[in-house]
């Protein structure tokens, strides 16, 4: 884990990724991409799916098309957009069943503690379906700001969406804590100048400032203690 900037000891906001942090919709993304890939005659499995973690829809499509002999260069932007939309329609159909039972362990408790402490919460997700999922999970009342991925120039690992969320919250990025489960997401948080909390494999998320193996181990008091005790 990296050294913590002493200026980051006062937490003024938390900014969360959605997939893999608040809920795990990875299985639905996988099924939706697999359906599209098979329609295009492209082999798609769980191992390849790992490469799509944390990146946006078009970047994911480009990685899938790169498996073709011409790397997908023969397709027009319009064709690619049509396929990306088709994947999204597959995904939206699959997530209709998502409800509050799919909130990851410890997240509601953390949201409650943040609300009690008066610390606002932002969402920085590459998902354009974030608002729908938050409503289905019944946690939208905890979220002060949703940074729209369509309103930023570059997706993760660029810092744009985290900076957008901080700006919307009216908080200096130096006083924000970002929470991510993907390497690209952690890189985005660090590039934004925020304190990075990684959830998952410590080796993959090694650039994070603070790492827990699973969401149930996320604790506001523990993060505050870590930051002020350095």
SULLIN-V754295 format. One record per helix or strand of 2 or more residues. SS is the DSSP state (h for helix, s for strand). FROM is the first residue (numbers start at 1). LEN is the number of residues. Records with the same first field share a line. If there is no record, write none. Layout:
SS = FROM-LEN / FROM-LEN
This chain:
h = 6-4 / 26-14 / 46-7 / 57-9 / 77-21 / 100-3 / 107-11 / 130-8 / 140-3 / 149-3 / 160-10 / 173-3 / 183-9 / 215-3 / 220-9
s = 13-4 / 120-5 / 145-3 / 176-5 / 195-5 / 210-3
